[in-house]
Amino acid sequence: PPPPPPFFPPNQKKPPPFFFVFLCRSAHKTTPRSIAFAFYNAPAASLTAGFRTTIGSDNLRPIVSLMLPAPLTRIADWLRAYTDNPDPLAATGNLVALVLAGNAPFYPLYVAFVAGTGGMPWLLLTLLSFPFFLAVPALSRIQSRLGRVALALITTGNTVFCTWLIGEPSGIELFLLPCAMLASVLFRPSERLLMLPLAGLPVVAYLFLHGSYGVPPHLYQDTEYAGLLSMNAFSAAMISIFIGMVFARLYADPARS
């Protein structure tokens, strides 16, 4: 049989960033559980995207096929096809949308682990974002710009809703920063009339809504809010790094943009 494809391309001299795995393991062992779960809040799909960025999807696919059972491999192939789009910006936005959708079912568990289960069943309302993020690639197939606009609006709207649901002291408003960043990189220079208001929307939301959300359905203790603040601050930083990683491919390869 022919030899398997190389793990690294011939011109790849540096290994992929396995230090992310080391950081996750170290955080789980040495840091407070709020910080450890913040690492998990950036799902495994983001690490897969980072490896794909470094070694290329053609070299990654046989490795993933060996690591996953056949049913999971078929699911991965379906997700890869679902995110695919002729517009590179739309395809990258689709990847971000599916990573956020994959994280949505676990977010109530993160909050419950860090701050307790007192917020149940209200925490389950955070699952409302799941079908919206999942629908973004379908909207992009209808019209590339439609999917990108929808993703920018959904991220900001979900952040505002969850800030009210869990409370401002939880630090969920910090996710408005990656929301603005995402809206800034989803559009081309010729689409600035769309990009500027969508990137400014998270800023406007903070200016007009901060301090005016009202009382959430459940109030946590100060120590519980401190844990949530740590988790959400770290998670906002990690998702910002992830957005930068996946969109950097378009700048590294101008033909794809």
Backbone hydrogen bonds, N-H to C=O, Kabsch-Sander energy under -0.5 kcal/mol:
donor,donor_aa,acceptor,acceptor_aa,energy
12,Q,9,P,-1.9
13,K,11,N,-0.8
18,F,16,P,-2.6
20,F,17,P,-1.5
21,V,18,F,-0.7
22,F,18,F,-1.6
23,L,19,F,-2.6
24,C,20,F,-2.3
25,R,21,V,-2.3
26,S,22,F,-2.7
27,A,23,L,-3.0
28,H,24,C,-2.0
29,K,25,R,-1.2
30,T,26,S,-2.7
31,T,27,A,-1.7
35,I,32,P,-0.8
36,A,32,P,-2.3
37,F,33,R,-2.4
38,A,34,S,-0.9
39,F,35,I,-1.3
39,F,36,A,-0.6
40,Y,36,A,-1.2
41,N,37,F,-1.3
42,A,38,A,-0.6
42,A,39,F,-1.3
46,S,43,P,-1.6
47,L,43,P,-0.8
48,T,44,A,-2.3
49,A,45,A,-2.5
50,G,46,S,-2.0
51,F,47,L,-2.4
52,R,48,T,-2.6
53,T,49,A,-2.2
54,T,50,G,-1.7
55,I,51,F,-3.1
56,G,52,R,-1.7
60,L,56,G,-1.6
61,R,57,S,-2.2
63,I,59,N,-0.6
64,V,60,L,-2.6
65,S,61,R,-2.5
66,L,62,P,-1.6
67,M,63,I,-1.7
68,L,64,V,-2.2
73,T,69,P,-2.3
74,R,70,A,-2.3
75,I,71,P,-2.0
76,A,72,L,-2.6
77,D,73,T,-2.4
78,W,74,R,-2.3
79,L,75,I,-2.6
80,R,76,A,-2.4
81,A,77,D,-2.3
82,Y,78,W,-2.5
83,T,79,L,-2.1
84,D,80,R,-0.9
91,A,87,D,-2.6
92,T,88,P,-2.4
93,G,89,L,-2.4
94,N,90,A,-2.5
95,L,91,A,-1.7
96,V,92,T,-2.0
97,A,93,G,-2.5
98,L,94,N,-2.4
99,V,95,L,-2.0
100,L,96,V,-2.3
101,A,97,A,-2.4
102,G,98,L,-2.5
103,N,99,V,-1.4
104,A,100,L,-1.5
106,F,103,N,-1.4
107,Y,103,N,-1.1
107,Y,104,A,-0.7
109,L,106,F,-0.5
110,Y,106,F,-2.1
111,V,107,Y,-2.4
112,A,108,P,-2.4
113,F,109,L,-2.4
114,V,110,Y,-2.3
115,A,111,V,-3.2
116,G,112,A,-1.5
119,G,116,G,-0.5
120,M,117,T,-1.8
122,W,119,G,-0.8
123,L,119,G,-1.3
124,L,121,P,-1.4
125,L,122,W,-2.0
126,T,123,L,-1.9
127,L,124,L,-1.7
128,L,125,L,-1.7
129,S,126,T,-1.2
130,F,127,L,-1.5
132,F,128,L,-0.6
133,F,129,S,-2.4
134,L,130,F,-2.3
135,A,131,P,-1.3
136,V,132,F,-0.6
136,V,133,F,-1.1
139,L,135,A,-2.2
140,S,136,V,-2.3
141,R,137,P,-1.4
142,I,138,A,-1.1
143,Q,139,L,-2.4
147,G,143,Q,-1.8
148,R,144,S,-1.8
149,V,145,R,-2.5
150,A,146,L,-2.4
151,L,147,G,-2.2
152,A,148,R,-2.0
153,L,149,V,-2.2
154,I,150,A,-2.8
155,T,151,L,-2.2
156,T,152,A,-1.6
157,G,153,L,-2.8
158,N,154,I,-2.7
159,T,155,T,-1.9
160,V,156,T,-2.3
161,F,157,G,-2.4
162,C,158,N,-2.6
163,T,159,T,-2.0
164,W,160,V,-1.9
165,L,161,F,-2.4
166,I,162,C,-2.5
167,G,163,T,-2.0
170,S,167,G,-1.4
171,G,168,E,-2.1
172,I,167,G,-0.5
174,L,171,G,-1.7
175,F,172,I,-2.1
176,L,173,E,-2.1
177,L,174,L,-1.6
179,C,175,F,-1.6
180,A,176,L,-2.2
181,M,177,L,-2.2
182,L,178,P,-2.8
183,A,179,C,-2.2
184,S,180,A,-1.4
185,V,181,M,-1.3
185,V,182,L,-0.6
186,L,182,L,-1.2
191,E,188,R,-2.2
192,R,189,P,-1.1
194,L,191,E,-1.3
195,M,191,E,-2.4
196,L,192,R,-2.6
198,L,194,L,-1.6
199,A,195,M,-2.9
200,G,196,L,-2.0
201,L,197,P,-1.1
204,V,200,G,-2.5
205,A,201,L,-2.7
206,Y,202,P,-2.0
207,L,203,V,-2.5
208,F,204,V,-2.4
209,L,205,A,-2.0
210,H,206,Y,-1.8
212,S,209,L,-2.8
218,H,165,L,-0.6
220,Y,218,H,-0.5
225,Y,221,Q,-2.6
226,A,222,D,-2.0
227,G,223,T,-1.7
228,L,224,E,-2.2
229,L,225,Y,-2.6
230,S,226,A,-2.0
231,M,227,G,-2.3
232,N,228,L,-2.9
233,A,229,L,-2.4
234,F,230,S,-2.1
235,S,231,M,-2.3
236,A,232,N,-2.5
237,A,233,A,-1.7
238,M,234,F,-2.3
239,I,235,S,-2.6
240,S,236,A,-1.6
241,I,237,A,-2.1
242,F,238,M,-2.4
243,I,239,I,-2.4
244,G,240,S,-2.2
245,M,241,I,-2.4
246,V,242,F,-2.4
247,F,243,I,-2.1
248,A,244,G,-1.4
249,R,245,M,-0.6
249,R,246,V,-0.5
250,L,247,F,-0.9
251,Y,247,F,-0.9
252,A,248,A,-2.3
253,D,249,R,-1.7
256,R,253,D,-2.3
257,S,253,D,-0.5
257,S,254,P,-0.9
